[in-house]
């Protein structure tokens, strides 16, 4: 099978999964972006001790 270089491939299985389950990839991308935005705020707002994460 030769890939289509135009990028206009139709993936009926993927499209049906999108209809059934939603766009999980897009939702994961949004969640990751939100976590990246929140991570610096969370780390700067808490004075943490390495012992908070278990034995060394």
C-alpha positions as a Markdown table, in Angstrom:
| # | Residue | x | y | z |
|---|---|---|---|---|
| 1 | Unk | 0.0 | 0.0 | 0.0 |
| 2 | Unk | 1.4 | 3.4 | -1.0 |
| 3 | Unk | 0.6 | 6.3 | 1.3 |
| 4 | Unk | -1.2 | 9.3 | -0.2 |
| 5 | Unk | 1.1 | 12.3 | -0.2 |
| 6 | Unk | -1.7 | 14.8 | -0.3 |
| 7 | Unk | -2.9 | 13.9 | 3.3 |
| 8 | Unk | -6.5 | 13.5 | 2.2 |
| 9 | Unk | -6.7 | 10.0 | 3.4 |
| 10 | Unk | -10.1 | 9.0 | 4.8 |
| 11 | Unk | -9.9 | 6.7 | 7.8 |
| 12 | Unk | -13.4 | 5.3 | 8.2 |
| 13 | Unk | -12.4 | 3.3 | 11.3 |
| 14 | Unk | -10.9 | 6.3 | 13.0 |
| 15 | Unk | -13.8 | 8.5 | 12.0 |
| 16 | Unk | -16.3 | 6.1 | 13.4 |
| 17 | Unk | -14.3 | 5.9 | 16.7 |
| 18 | Unk | -14.4 | 9.7 | 16.8 |
| 19 | Unk | -18.2 | 9.7 | 16.5 |
| 20 | Unk | -18.5 | 6.9 | 19.2 |
| 21 | Unk | -15.9 | 8.0 | 21.7 |
| 22 | Unk | -15.1 | 11.6 | 21.0 |
| 23 | Unk | -11.7 | 13.1 | 20.0 |
| 24 | Unk | -9.6 | 11.6 | 22.8 |
| 25 | Unk | -6.4 | 12.9 | 21.2 |
| 26 | Unk | -7.6 | 16.5 | 21.2 |
| 27 | Unk | -8.9 | 16.1 | 24.8 |
| 28 | Unk | -5.5 | 14.8 | 25.9 |
| 29 | Unk | -3.7 | 17.6 | 24.2 |
| 30 | Unk | -5.9 | 20.2 | 25.9 |
| 31 | Unk | -5.4 | 18.5 | 29.3 |
| 32 | Unk | -1.6 | 18.4 | 28.8 |
| 33 | Unk | -1.6 | 22.1 | 27.9 |
| 34 | Unk | -3.5 | 22.9 | 31.0 |
| 35 | Unk | -1.1 | 20.9 | 33.2 |
| 36 | Unk | 1.8 | 22.7 | 31.6 |
| 37 | Unk | 0.2 | 26.0 | 32.5 |
| 38 | Unk | -0.5 | 24.9 | 36.1 |
| 39 | Unk | 2.8 | 23.2 | 36.9 |
| 40 | Unk | 4.9 | 26.3 | 37.3 |
| 41 | Unk | 2.2 | 27.9 | 39.5 |
| 42 | Unk | 1.9 | 24.8 | 41.7 |
| 43 | Unk | 5.7 | 24.4 | 42.1 |
| 44 | Unk | 6.2 | 28.0 | 43.0 |
| 45 | Unk | 3.3 | 28.2 | 45.5 |
| 46 | Unk | 4.5 | 25.3 | 47.7 |
| 47 | Unk | 7.8 | 25.1 | 49.6 |
| 48 | Unk | 8.4 | 21.4 | 49.3 |
| 49 | Unk | 10.8 | 19.1 | 51.0 |
| 50 | Unk | 12.3 | 16.2 | 49.1 |
| 51 | Unk | 11.1 | 13.9 | 52.0 |
| 52 | Unk | 7.6 | 14.7 | 50.8 |
| 53 | Unk | 8.2 | 12.2 | 48.0 |
| 54 | Unk | 9.3 | 9.3 | 50.1 |
| 55 | Unk | 12.6 | 7.9 | 51.4 |
| 56 | Unk | 15.8 | 8.9 | 49.7 |
